[in-house]
Amino acid sequence: MPDLFLSDDVRLDPIVTREPDALALIEALHKKLANLGISVTLETDFAALLDYNQKHEDRGWYPLTPMFDPRVSDVSPDRAFWLCLRDREGTFVGAQCAKLYDWQDTNFKIEAESLRFVYADPQASAFPEEMITCTAPSAERVSGLVCYSGNAWFHPQVRGTGLAKLVPLLSRTFGFHFWDTDITCALAVPALVEKGVVANYGYSRVEPIIDWRNCFFGDVQLYLLAKPRQELERDMAKSLEVLS
């Protein structure tokens, strides 16, 4: 693991993946981001992320989703991390999170509709009458060792610089490197799909719809984004070739 990414308090032991391009791509992405004036550290302190989130809500950052909220979800260092982005002056300018779900005997549809995807203890933490209905065609095929990559936010001053493409790729690659994942998934609001923003994220499967009612954000409909392992491996190889 490249030490340049790790904060002093982060100690993660990656599983050895079968894909040799993962570490090389992480290094190449680090160089590309550095050329854009962005430094990245891999963090596991989600209380700090929550604090950053609350301080930047006036900059268009939605409230931290419960999946990454340490008050209601399991974001222990062995199963979750977030990428902290800073500019040349050391100012915080963005974040991207990732979390491991072991769904070898279940799938996204079951875990989302039970709210176990969202909360460590749905009965204790869910809002009154909160529910998820999942009709996305691939939802039942999102299973195995799953990396959920989400809660991306970039400060307005660094938007339009390519981070929306580079940082999600870095998050997926880290997840694959650490956890040897079978598939990576994410969620996106329809507006980002319609504006073409989600196309930059690099997911091959973009499917409606996740209907989430009475949640922390009221009522919201979402698209399910998914990238199986074989597609991620091809993407890593292609991206490494381009960045090299």
QUIDA-V122807 format. One record per residue. PHI is phi in radians with two decimals (NA if undefined). Layout:
PHI
PHI
//
This chain:
NA
-1.07
-1.06
-1.10
-1.60
-1.62
-1.24
-1.05
-1.66
-1.80
-2.34
-2.09
-1.82
-1.24
-1.23
-1.36
-1.43
-1.54
-1.91
-1.22
-1.30
-1.03
-1.13
-1.10
-1.21
-1.02
-1.10
-1.15
-1.19
-1.03
-1.12
-1.10
-1.16
-1.08
-1.14
-1.54
1.47
-2.03
-1.78
-2.25
-2.14
-1.64
-2.10
-2.22
-1.57
-1.41
-1.14
-1.16
-1.08
-1.03
-1.12
-1.03
-1.03
-1.16
-1.39
-2.07
-1.10
-1.33
-1.84
1.52
-1.64
-1.12
-0.94
-0.99
-1.16
-1.00
-1.03
-2.02
-1.57
-1.13
-1.35
-2.32
-2.35
-1.44
-2.13
-1.13
-1.03
-1.43
-2.37
-2.75
-2.63
-2.43
-1.70
-1.79
-1.83
-2.32
-1.52
-1.10
-1.53
1.52
-1.42
-1.12
-2.31
3.03
-2.71
-2.64
-1.97
-2.59
-2.53
-1.65
-2.11
-1.65
-2.02
-1.21
-2.02
-2.67
-2.72
-1.02
-1.02
-1.11
-1.25
-1.21
-1.22
-1.48
1.22
-1.20
-1.09
-1.63
-2.16
-1.16
-2.37
-0.98
-1.08
-1.49
-1.93
-1.16
-1.28
-0.97
1.11
-1.17
-2.73
-2.18
-2.03
-2.04
-2.04
-1.04
-0.98
-1.54
-1.00
-1.31
-1.65
-1.48
-2.63
1.52
-1.52
-1.98
-1.71
-1.69
-1.96
-2.85
0.99
-1.26
-2.63
-2.25
-1.04
-0.90
-1.26
-1.99
-1.27
1.44
-1.85
1.73
-1.13
-1.12
-1.67
-1.31
-1.25
-1.04
-1.12
-1.10
-1.07
-1.10
-1.21
-1.03
-1.02
-1.12
-1.13
-1.34
-2.07
0.95
-1.23
-1.51
-2.79
-2.05
-2.36
-2.71
-2.21
-2.58
-1.29
-0.97
-1.04
-1.24
-1.19
-1.15
-1.41
1.49
-1.14
-1.11
-1.01
-1.24
-1.20
1.58
-1.59
-1.44
-2.03
-2.26
-2.27
-1.43
-2.64
-1.91
-1.76
-1.94
-1.90
0.99
-1.71
-1.04
-1.97
1.51
-1.89
-2.52
-1.92
-2.34
-1.68
-1.63
-1.88
-2.53
-2.48
-1.14
-0.93
-1.06
-1.20
-1.12
-1.06
-1.13
-1.10
-1.09
-1.11
-1.17
-1.14
-1.12
-1.09
-1.17
-1.29
-1.44
//
